[in-house]
Amino acid sequence: MEIKFAELLTAALANKNPQYVTRLPQCMLHENEKKQVAYINECLEQGWVPSLETFKRNFRFIEMTTEIPADVLYMEFATARRDAYLAEQIAEFVEENKKQNKSPYQGLADFQLKLLDKTVISSPKIIDYGELPRESYISNVYRSKYYVPYFDEISDGLQGGDFVVIMAGTKGYKTTLLKELTRAAWFNGEDVVFCSQEQAPLSLAQQLDMQNLGKTHSTLRKGINDTQLKELQGFQQKVRKERGNKLFITPPVKSVRQLHEYVVSLNRPVRKIFIDGLNLMQGDFSDSYNSLQKVCSELKSYAIEHNLIIIAVTQSNREGYKSSMNMGAQHIAGSFAIAMYADIMLALSTIEEDNKPYVYTRPILNRHGDLSRKILMMPRYTPDGKAWVDFDLLPKDYNPDEAVISVLSKNKVRATVTETLGISWDNVTKELGSQADALVEFLAEEGNSNLEKTVNEIGNGDPF
């Protein structure tokens, strides 16, 4: 079905929806079409939309009506015109290479990326609140949880349009957390895109395989035997059979437009996009402050426009790395402007106790509310190659100077007591008063871990 520009323009002006022509990439339009769009933009700047009659007084234009909806006309016209423009530009590029005695396809890949960046087809839809069919809420309005333990304590669920940034120093487990969030969203039925900025998509896929099988990433570096191959193939078959939703991994992108190009090509209802390396999306710009500000502004706008959740990781600067548990928004590497657009920012600080890593995770910016919730992420590795990540919720009044192991022991005591008695810890505190904290301190100490006996004594009214 060939759509003419006159058909699209007629529908746009007749329905007072000029965005159906003004949002078309200018490079794809013919000279006369550019002049017509420029005139409409001039009218819009003055605060009015020209009628068809007004437009015809300024241009030689024959209106062409059709029963096809404007949004369908827009996508059909834009797609066809872009395909023709790309083919024409690529042909000219190849011919120019031949004239200069170069290989015909030298530099073609980079040239194509730039073309795709110039010709992204953006959404022109606007919601009429009064006419909006509320049945659409069933599929389009949602609150999306992290599905990772305790993270809802921070955000109370994420919403479409949210932009989340995770910040940590080098080897600060930020990618580990991002992959945990990715896997959790995928396993809970969402279509997910993971933008692999710092490694090849195949390497990332292999890491996700090992993560899903509970193994360390280094397992594949040593090669795999027949048993491991069968395990991987079995996992693949299970995924194909049980999962209707998809997890896509893209190559690195240098702009939001390139990211959009990949997302559109999937033709899937993507709900979450994970970006491993936000600072790498600024391309070749030397002014990191302004370029990162632009990237974050576009990502936030993109999340809002397409009802998506975008979760990205970025690097802290040297001062942030040194600050350890006191990392703040001022420690973002490259640009503090990230904080202007993020809805939630999480700072990750790594603690080493008993030769084991603990990752102190806390919100330093939270437009959804609570800044007092802190989470402990615990990557665990065993000598036989097994790996997993545990999570625990830290008390609101947690002091970073207190040993993490001590805090975890106290959490375990509280959980055991409340589970055994069947009452909340608040009620235990009311009953015992200041003795409750003393009890926790005592039981959390090494060598005083006979919890079941002590809990039974509490139940009999004899805590000590």
N, C-alpha and C positions, 0 to 999 in steps of 0.2 A: 504494500500500500504506500504509494508515494504522496507525501503531504507537501503542499506548496506553502511558501512563506505567507502568501496572501490569505490562505485559509486560517493559519495560525494567528496572524495579525487581526483578521476580522473577528475571530472568537475572543481574542484578548481585549480589544476595544469595546466590542458589543457587551461583554460581561463585566467591564470595568476591572479587568485583571491584567494590567500592563506588564506584570512581572513575567508573563508567559513569553514576552519577547525581550524585555530588558535584561533578563538573566541568562540569555543565550551568550555563549562565548563569542566575542566580537570578531575574533580571527576567522570564524567559520562563515561569516556573513559576506554577501556581495556588497559592492560599494553603495548601491542605491538603498539596500536594506540597512546598512550602517547609518545612512543619513536619516532614514525614517525612524530608527531606534533613537538616534541622537535627538530628534525633534520631540519624541515622547518623553525622553529624560528631561529635556528643558521644561516641558509642561509640568512634569512631576516636581521639579525644583521650585516652580512657582505655586505648587499646591493644588493642581487640578489634573484630571485625566481627560485627554481630548476625546470627543465623540467621533464616530465614524464620519459624520458629515463635516466636522471641522477638519479632520485629517485629510479628507478628499479635496478640500479647498486648497490645501498646501502641497499635495502630491498627486501625481497621476496614479490613481489607485482604484482598482475595481474590486469591490468586496466579494468574497467567495464564502458563502455560508455552507455549513455542514452540520450533520447531527452528531458527529463524533465529539465527545467531551474534550474540553480544552486541555486537560492534563494528559490525555492520550495523544492529542495532536502534538503537544509540546515534546513528549518523549520520542514519538515516532520521527518528528522532524529533526530534533536535535541529534538523535542517534544516527540517522541517515546522513545528515550534513557533516557530522564529525567523521564518520567512516570515509566519506568522499574526500574531506580535507586531509585526513591522515594519509590516504593513498597518494594524493597529489603531492604532498610535501615530501613523502619518502621517495617517490619517484624522482623528484627534482634533486634531492640530496644525493641519490645514487648517481645521477647524471653528472652532477657537479664533481663528484669524486673521480669519475671517469675522465672528465676534462682535465683534471689536475694529475692524471696518471697515478691515482691512488687505487687501493683496493675498493671496489664498489661499496662494500659494506663496512669500511673502516669508520668507526665512531657512530655507527647507526644505532646501537643500543642506547647510548646516552642521548642521541638526538630524539629517539622515540619517547624516552622518559620525559624530556622537555615538552614534547608535543602533547603527551597525555596530561601533563601538568597544566598546559594552557587550555585544554579543551574539556576539563571536568564539567559534567552536566549537573548543576545544582538543582535542588528541589524548589519549585515555585509555589508550593501549596500554602494556602492560608486557611485557617479554620474560622468558619462562621459560627460563633458560639451558639447563637440562637437556633441554627439549623443543624447543628452537629447531632448525628444519631447516637444516642447514649449506649446502644448495643456495642459500639466499638470499644467501650471501656473493657469489655471482657478480654480482648486480646491486646489492646494497646496501652492501657494504663496499668502499671505494675509497680510494686516496690520490690526491689531485688536485694536479697540478703547476701552476705559474704559466704555463708555456709562454711565458715571456718570458725572453730570454737572461740567464743567471747568477742568476736569482732562486731557483732550487733550491739554489744555493750557500748561501743564507741559511737556508732552511727545511727542506731535504731533503724537499720535497713537503708540501703541506697535508693535513690530515685533516678528515673530517666533525666538526663541533663547534668548529672553530677560528674565532676572532674576531681579525681583523687590523686595525690602525689605522695609517694613513699620515698623518703630521703635517708641515705646512709653513706658511710665512708666506703673506701675500697675494701672488698671482701667483708661487707657488713651484712650479708645475708638478705639484701633487698631483693635480688632475683629469686632466691629460695622462697621468700614470702610471695612474690608475684606468681611463681609457678604453682604454689599451694592454692592461691586464690583462683587461678585459671582452672586448675584441675577440679576444684570444688564447684565452680560455676558450671563447668561442662558436665560433671557427674550429676548435677541437679537439673539437667534438661535444657540449658540455655545454649544457643548458638554463640560461639565465642571466637574472637580473632586475637591471636597473639602476634604482635609485631616484633620480630627478632632483630634488634638493632646491632647487637654486639657479637653475634655468631651466626653461622649458616643455619638456615631453617632445618636442614637434616640433622645437624648436631643438637638443635633444640628438641626435635622430635625424639631423638635417641634418649635425651635426658628425661623427657616426660615419660618415655617407656620405662626407664629404670625407676623413676619416681612412683609410677603406678604399680610396679612390681615390688616396691619396697627395697630397692637395691641402691648402692652408691653409684654415682655417675661414672666413676673410674672403671666399673665392671666391663663396659664395652671397649675400653681402651686396650684391654688385655686380649681382645678377641672373644668370640663366643663358641661354645661347643654345641653338639647336636641337642643336648638336653635343654640348654638355654634357648636355642633357636625354636624348639618345639613349644617352650613356655611363652615366647614372644608371639609365635603364630597363634597359639591358643588364646592369648589375650586379644590379638587382633580380631579373631573370629567372634569373640565375646562382644567386643566393641561394635562390630558390624551388625550383630544380631540384636543386641539390646539397646543400642543408642540410636535414636532417630535424629537427635541433634548433632551438630558438627562442631569440631574444633579445627580452625584454620590457622596456619602459620605463614606469615608473609615475609618476604625478604626485607632488608632495611629500606626505609623511606626517608626522604629529605624534606618532605612538606606534608601538610594536611591534605592537600589535593592528591598527592600520590597515594596516600592512605585511603582516601575516598574512592579512588579508582579501583583499588583492590577490593574494597568492601562492596562496591556496586557490582563488580564482576561476579561475585559469589552468588548473587540472586537469592540470598537467605535473610531471614529476619534476625540479624545480629543484634544481640542485647548488650554485650560487653566487649570492649576493646582493651587489651593489655599491651602496654608499650614498654619494652625493656631498654631504656636509654633515652629519656626525654631530651637530654641535651644534644643528642646526635640528630635530632630532627631539624636543627637550625641550618643545615646545609653547610655551605662554605663561607658564611658570614663571619667577619672578623669582630663585629660589634656584638658580643654575646648578650649584653643586657637587652638591647632593643630587639635582636633577632629572637631570643627566647621569649620575650614579652609577646612578640607577634605570634609565635608558635602556640603559646599557652592561650592567648586570646582566641585564636582560630580553633583550637581543640575544644575549649569551653563552648564556643558558638556552635561547633559541629555536634557536640553532645546534645545541646539543647534542640538544634534543628532536627536531628534524627532520633531523638528520644533514647539516646544511648547512655551508658555509663563508661567512662574512660578512666582507667587506672594505670598510672605511669610511675616508673622509678627514675630517680635522678641522684646525682652525686652531691655529697656535702663538700665544702671546701676544707682546707687544711685546719683552720681554726675549729671547725665543727668536729673534725676527726679527733682533735686534741681535747675538745670539751667533754667528750664521752657522754655521760648521762645528762648533761645540761645542754644538749644540742637544741638550737632554736631556728626560727625562720631566717634569722640573719646569717645562718651558716650554709645557705643554699649556694652551690657552686654555679657561677655564671650570672645569675640574675635573681635578685630578690623579687622581681616582678612576677615570678611564678605564684607567689602568695596572693597576688591581686586576683587571680582567677580560680585558684583551687577552692573546692568546697571543704575538703578534708586534707590535712597534711599530717603524715605520720613520720616520726623520727625514730630511727633504729640505732641503738647503741649496743655494742657487743661487750659482754662481761665474761671473764674467764674464771671459773671456780672449780677446784678439784680436776683441773685439766679438761673441763667440759665447757662448751660455749653456751651462753645464755644471751638471748637477744631481747633487750629492754625496748619495748614498743609503746610509744605514747603519742597522743595527738598534740600537735603544737598549733594547729588551726582546725576549728571544727564549726562550720556554719550550721550544723545540725544540733549543736549544743554542748555536750559534756566534754570537758577537757581533763577531767580527773580520772578517767578510766585508763589503766595501764595494763598491758598484756605482756606476758613473758613467752617468747618463742624459744623452743629448745630443740635444735637439730641434734639428732642422735645417730651415731654410727657404731657398728660392731666390727670386730676383727674379721668376721666371716663374710663381710660385704653387705650386710643388711643396713638399711637407712630409713629413717622416718622423722617426722617433726611433731613434737608435742606442744601444747599450748596451755597456759594457766593464766587466770585473772589475778592481778595484784591488788592489794587493798588500796582504797582511794587515798589513804594517808601514808602510802609507802614512801619510805625514806631511801633514796638511792645509796646512802652510806651503809645500809643494813645488808648483810649477806643474803643473797638470793636463796641459797639453800635453806636458810633459816625461815624465810618467808614461805617457801614451798612446804616445809614441814608443818608450819602453822596452818596453812590451807588444808593440808591433809587431815590434821587433827580436827579442824572445824567440820570438814565434810563427813568424817567418820562419826563424830558425835551426833550431828544433825540427822544423818542417815539412820543411826541406831535408835535414837530417841524418837524420830519422826516429828521433830519440831524444828523451827528455824533457829539459827544462831542468835538472832535478836532476843528470842524468848529465853535461850540459855543465859544470855547476858543479864536479862532482867532478873532471873532466878538467883544467879550467883554474884551479880554486881562485879566489883573489881576482881573477885576471885576467878572470873572467867578468863581474863587475860593471863593471870598467874598460872592457871591450869594449862593454857595453850603453851606458854613459855616452857613449863615443866615437861609436858609431853613431847614437845618439839625437840628437846635436847637429845643428843645421841645417847642411846642406852635406856631411854624411857619410852620405848615404842610399843609396850604391851597395851595397845589401845582398847582392845575389846573388854579386858578385865576392868580397866579404869572407867570406861563408858558405862558398864553395868553398875559399877559403884555409884556413878552419878545418878543413874536411874533409881537407885535405892536411897538417894538423898545424902550420900556420903562421898563427896568429891575427893577427899584426901585420906 
